[in-house]
Amino acid sequence: MTRKQARSKLEPRGKTPPVEPPLTRVEDIMTSEVAFVHPDDSVSRIARLMHDKAISAIPVVDEGRRVLGIVTDVDLIARNTRIDPPAFFPLLDGRIPLETPNHFKRRIQHMVGNKARDVMTEDVMTVGPEEDVEALAELMVKRRVNAVPVVEGGRLAGIVARADVIRWMARDEDWTSPL
């Protein structure tokens, strides 16, 4: 028996099998009018923008709108915590530092800096607008990030936050996971 014959015995004639809905793409749920700052913008301006727009992250871009970093609410809140000295591992009569001096210097700069370039996270995860929401959700969960800039042609095209994914999930009452 051929596959076609086996399939025809399982499917009633005249009816086509249900078609799975197309995967939702990032561009369908992203915010395209995204607020952004430049590296020399002040931390107070960033805090005001985040507060006024009720957002939890803001991309830092250059003049060509290329993403250089991102400032999150955690980056700003961390400025109000104590600065812990570098940790050491005691060994015999000596101490072995558990972080490099440059790492400690970067932590200090991050906490007391007053420009976007001082407080931003430079290692930014980005997605393209054509990515599907499943890939975006996986990135958010695995990397524990709240907001992901959307980049098209090397330039900032939008941003997607966890709230956007939740809003997409809640779009109707009959929602079932497409993932």
N, C-alpha and C positions, 0 to 999 in steps of 0.2 A: 504494500500500500504506500502510495506516495504521500509526501507531506501535505500536498494540496487536498488529496482525498481525505486524509485524517482530519485536517482542519475543517473541511466542509461537513463532516459528520458531527463535529462539535459545535459549529456555528449554524444557527438557523439561516435558511436562504433568504436573501433580500435585506438582511440586516448586516451592518458593518460593525466590527468590534469597536468598543469605545476608544477614543483617541485621548491619550494623556495630554493634559494641558501643557503648553510650552512653559519652560522654566522662566521664571521672572529674572530679568537682568537688573544689574545694579542701577543703570540709568533710569529704571522705572520707579525706584524708591529713593534715589539720592536727592539731596538739596542742591540745586544748581546755582542758586544765588547765595553763594557761600561767603561768609565773613572771613577775612584774612588780614594778616599783619605783615609788616616788613621787619627785617632783623633789627633795625634801630628803633622800632617802636617801644615805648616804655611799658613796664609791667603794669603800671596803673591804668594805662589805656587798654591793655589786654583784659584786665580784670573788669573794667567798665563795659567793654564790648561783650564779654562773656555774660555778665550780669544782665545788661540791657536786652540781649538777644536770647537769653535763657539757653545758652549752649554750654557744653562741657569740654569743648576742645576747639582750638582755632589754628589753622595752618599758618606757617611762616613761609612767605614766598619772596622770590627776588623780583626785579622789575619785569622779567619775562613770564611771571606767574609760575615759575618752576618751584616745586616744593622743596624747601630747605630743611624744614623741621615742623614740629607741632607742639603747641603749648596746651596742656590739659589742666583741668581743675586740680588734679593731684599735684602737678608741678607748682601751682600757685599755693596750694595748702601746705605743701612741704616747706615753704618759706617760713612758716610759723612754728616749725618744730625745732628742737634743740639740735645743735651740730655735735654729733658724736665724734670723738677723736678716732684716728685710725686704730683698728684692732691689731693686736700683736699676739703671736703664739710664743709662749715662753719655752725656751729650749736650753737646758743646762743653765749657764750664767748669762745667756743672751736672749734676745727677742727677735722674732722673725715677723716682719710686717705682713699683714694679710691683704693689703692693697698697696698699689704703687703710689708714690707721692703725686703723680699726675692725676690719678683717680681721685685722691683726696682733694686736690686743688680744684678739680672739676666739680666735686660735690659742694665745696665752699662757694664757688662761682655761681652754681645753680641756685643756691639758697640766698645769696646776698646780691646777686646781679640785678641790675635795674633795666635791662634791655631784653627784648625777645630772644636775641641770640644767646644770652646768658642762661635763660631758663628753659629753652626749647629742648625737646628730645630730637636728636638729629637722625637717629635710625628709625625712619618712618615707614610703616607698612602702607602701601598704596594698592589700589585695584583699578582696573580699567572699567569703563562704562558697559562694556559688552560681557563682563564676567557675570556668572549667574549668582543669585543670592545664596545658594548653597555654599559656593566657594568663599563668599564674603563671611557667612556665618561661621564657617570652619576657621577662617583666619581670626575672627574676633574671639572665638572661644580658645583656640590654641595659643594665641599670643596675648590673650587677656587685654584686649584693647577696646575702648569704648567707641572711638570715632576713627574712620578710615578715609583719608582723602582719595578722591577719584581723579585719576590723571589720564588725560587723553592727549596724545601727541607731545608728551613731556610737560604739559601745562595743567594746572589745577582746573578741573571742570566741575567739581562738586565735592560733597562730603556725605558720608553715610554714618549715622550713629546707631547704637543699639536701639534707641527709641524708634528709629525709622524702620528697623526690622520688625519690632513689636507692632508698630502701626500697620505694617504690611500683613502681619499674621492676623490681626484683628479686623481685617477689611470686611469680613462678613461672618455671620453666625455659624455657617456650615463649614468653617475652615477645618481642614485636616492637613497634616504636615505633607508638603510636596517633596520634602527632602528625603 
